[in-house]
Amino acid sequence: MTSDLRQRHKFARIAVPAAVLLLVGGAVTVQSSAPAAAAETTLRAAAAKAGLFFGVAASPNRLYSIVGQEFNQLTPENDMKPDRIATSSGGLQNTSGADTLVNHAQSNNMLVRGHTLVWHSQAGALQGASQATLNTFIGNAINRWGSRIAYWDVVNEALEDNNTGRRRNQWPHTMNRDANGDGDYFDAGDTDVIRDSFIRAKQVVQAGGLTTKLCINDYDVEGLTVQGGTPNRKADALYDIVRNYRQYIDCVGFQAHFNDNPNSIITDDLQANIQRFADLGVEVHITELDIDDDLSNNDIGTGQAENYRKVVRACLNVAQCTGITVWGISDSESWRSSERGLLFTGGNGSYQKKSAYHAVLDELNKGRNSTPPPSTPPVTPSVSPSTPPVNPTTPPPTTPPPTTPNPTTGCSATVSLNSWTGGFVATVRVTAAAAPISGWSVQLTLPSGATVTNTWNANRTGSSGTVQFSNVSYNGSVSAGQSTEFGFQGVGTATGLTPVCTAA
Ligand code: G3I
């Protein structure tokens, strides 16, 4: 965990009244003021008090006073995309719009999210480039703004639509090679544009001593499930990527463009999904939030304001969810103006607050959950590609006591639960004893009425009563004393789970 995040958590715990967080050049400082307990009246102040940022996508021609008044984070909506700033050889051009936005953010004490380095869309002159050219561009872009950019979207929208769980099949993902044919790109002999781009970005950050954090960003990854309770395979695929490349990835962005598409609705398990990524030790951000105002068939709320409230609450309830960004100021100026998905009406600098605005402000003013949901220690990645050290943002482990003996051979398992009325997510940690293992299985017995609906990072036999989980191809080998994790989601109540681990 970084010092600024630690500072935020410390601040949240001590809950000093009327103290505000000031965001200065990417760092967070605490400033005390008069001992009043009044609710904050701007989104940025309420968010800062709760220990997160509240941001907006912006363009140079719309830097009205509201931007600095209401928001303390800024994402260039289009001005840092490769089609604006990249040359075909990976150099930079036309950076004036991006410079204007970064300068505006800095003079208004706003964090900046760089958006975006590697993306199949809006690639401009980089379209079709080799990894070497992408790496050149990554280096040039990161170094131009250095630590003035708090977060960079290194890879954007790598996964296919329609809940397939697959990578996209267009450039730059056409560079990927599954050398051993095992169905993933995680092995040392594989080629993976995601891994290689993050390795390059991490090298640049480390070489420059930058504080910039490196994120992966996607849409339709928000819930554990999609409409109808089907597992969200796109979210699961993103989870596998972050888990495998944890040493390069500092943060995960859920775009959160919520609309009527079955894969894009707000589901009840948004918080649980944020939590499982947080449990990997990364920060989670809601990066491009807009909510169609016609989500009457949504399963968690009937009105836009109510839906906004629920998304904000899901983030607030997970300590590692450290920021929310709305994708524009007003409905009329949104990329999706017909869905009226933002917090303001009006335009051109004259804006009116919608009920969604008041709901968000009210929810932010309530602050974070006083009893944070359980978290599990970060996972030891199952791949160990050549380079950087383990990321320093890893939070201190909160390991529960093992529920099976920890002998010198074999394995042990612990389980942590995140429950809500009618459902739960379990994260199971498998730890090898004093000798390495090459496979594992975990058995546990669910209470009557509990049923598993979704599993990740494990094969499963059974869904109720005694359920058996075993390793998948990429996480069976665990070094001595090291751990791996899998998870499952279910309906009903799951208490008193006692996992029994057997090594293969
Ligand atoms: O600026 C030109 C203008 O001069 C020209 O007359 C006009 C004619 O079409 O185009 C204008 O550029 C448009 C640009 O937005 C600025 O408004 C582009 O055509 C249009 O394609 C571009 O759309 C952007 C879109 O990304 C492109 O994929 C949206 O503004 C932007 O909000 C959107 O943002 C993406 C995120 O980057 C990634 N996640 C999804 C999100 C929504 O699609």
Residues whose N, C-alpha, C, O or C-beta is under 5 A from the ligand:
A	BS01	G3I	E77 W335
